[in-house]
Amino acid sequence: MRYSAQITVRENVADIEKLFRSEEKEFANNRARYEVVRNKDSLVFKASAKDASALRAVLGSISKMLAVHDKTRGAIEGDLP
């Protein structure tokens, strides 16, 4: 069975796009991959996987990078305690 999911980001699009530019878009085991599509005012992550576990892994990978961006941005702007 094939699975797919999509994540849309509407803030800090240029910064996040740069962050993901160097990331590997396909997992080494060839079970999951994602692509990043830049629209006018958003960034869309389109993930696809061969099974549910692989989909969970690819979404987790994207989410972790987004969390790193948020924490780094918060530290720079002084929003973190």
C-alpha atoms as one frame of an Amber mdcrd trajectory, in Angstrom:
protein
   0.000   0.000   0.000   1.238   3.542  -0.751   0.807   6.365   1.741   1.176
  10.101   1.309   0.907  13.244   3.404   1.414  16.945   2.948   2.678  19.662
   5.307   2.205  23.333   4.420   4.319  26.093   5.984   3.234  29.717   5.595
   5.777  31.569   7.771   9.518  32.073   7.261   9.231  30.322   3.909  12.580
  31.501   2.495  14.535  30.517   5.624  12.932  27.088   5.847  13.467  26.451
   2.153  17.197  27.160   2.611  17.302  24.834   5.614  15.873  21.912   3.637
  17.845  22.567   0.458  20.784  20.453   1.653  18.709  17.669   3.223  18.465
  14.226   1.648  14.984  13.869   0.165  14.917  10.077  -0.079  15.609   7.619
   2.699  18.476   5.167   2.182  16.136   2.171   2.298  14.002   3.591  -0.564
  10.806   3.173   1.478  10.038   6.889   1.820  10.801  10.222   0.218   9.590
  13.794   0.145   9.769  16.817  -2.078   9.639  20.497  -1.211   7.506  22.733
  -3.433   7.703  26.524  -3.154   4.491  28.384  -3.897   3.936  32.130  -3.885
   3.428  32.406  -0.119   3.995  28.901   1.226   6.256  25.889   1.262   4.686
  22.463   0.765   6.326  19.217   1.850   4.898  16.265  -0.081   5.817  12.969
   1.552   5.210   9.502   0.156   6.009   6.088   1.576   5.594   2.399   0.889
   4.236   1.663   4.369   2.874   3.438   7.438   6.097   3.123   9.438   8.117
   4.724   6.664   5.578   7.550   6.387   5.851   8.163  10.114   9.649   8.288
   9.813   9.686  10.793   6.961   7.130  13.047   8.668   9.162  12.854  11.872
  12.289  13.873   9.990  10.553  16.924   8.513   8.999  17.839  11.869  12.345
  17.652  13.667  13.974  20.021  11.185  11.064  22.445  11.541  11.414  22.268
  15.335  15.141  23.035  15.079  14.297  26.064  12.943  11.704  27.276  15.458
  14.039  26.880  18.439  16.940  28.555  16.666  14.771  31.436  15.540  13.368
  31.799  19.061  16.854  31.886  20.557  18.004  34.521  18.085  14.948  36.703
  18.646  15.029  36.213  22.415  11.660  34.435  22.582  12.992  31.485  24.589
  13.121  31.534  28.410
